[in-house]
Amino acid sequence: MWDLPNPFVFELTVQPDAIDHYGHVNNAEYLRYIEQVSWKHSNHLGLTLADYQRLDRAMVVVRHEIDYLAPAFEGETLQIATWIVGFDQRFTLTRRFQLLRPADGKTLMRGRTHFACVALSTSKPRRLPEEFVTVYLPALIREKDVVQG
């Protein structure tokens, strides 16, 4: 069902305000889902917004890549998964995402987001704090090491 092993999964129900004039989930909502699951995963691993603020660091989006594969509709239960698939332990982190409709097993979206570390106080690039490395490195899944079925 999932593209990679050991996903962090967040379940959601499509709300009425997510629907666009075409009658399905607006593509901008997928970015919200990506942001939500990213924060939930970071929190699950042990890093919260308070930690980011205390360390004067943020992981900011450099690039989003999203493939919209099928529409979602109001009231549907969806699951979005994330994996950390790139982490240089200095400045950058990359996540992959997969949005699935459990009712039929259909993948609705696949995405990838590249992040860079900056100081919150200046918005300038800064090295990742050791705390980030300690938390994120064990969650890294190297795509090249995953055997595809």
Steps between C-alpha positions, in 0.01 A plus 500: 500500500776746595786585265766469770524304825425639846288802410387756752126521426249772583129440435266782407146558380446737208316807627249707299735801483760285319273463196551723198265609220564171318347307791817330622785582738685811386862437413613756762352273769755235416770743613314545828489123543875483429569768760275332758658156466851650501439675832322199650794280400756742645297520823478120510878478463546749785540844340229759556455859390621602848825310435546673165447837668734419789771395253433802270464269202240413239480254215362708215367373169738539208297296252175304486444234234144367485341248266121519518377155402127493585244727668373482858151607607322647800455263791756245382747359748856529370839398629816693428837342565843656520856377503831681542691387192786749489700652782850642459534562878623853426239715326230305315227243545268342242163339567281284279123486526222271384128576536276195499126438509466187718148423375637388162876498560551769234803729521376854436826692523874448525731778601846598605608807695854628537572703815794716604596607851491871582525709813154616604642833614666589169358263234859429400628149432645332809630157589256254646523489878630171641154445651351487147762249389438281805124496436478487120791271408348180648182565297689518169401245236745486214293451187784330315510232770128419468419202282195582290249217459 
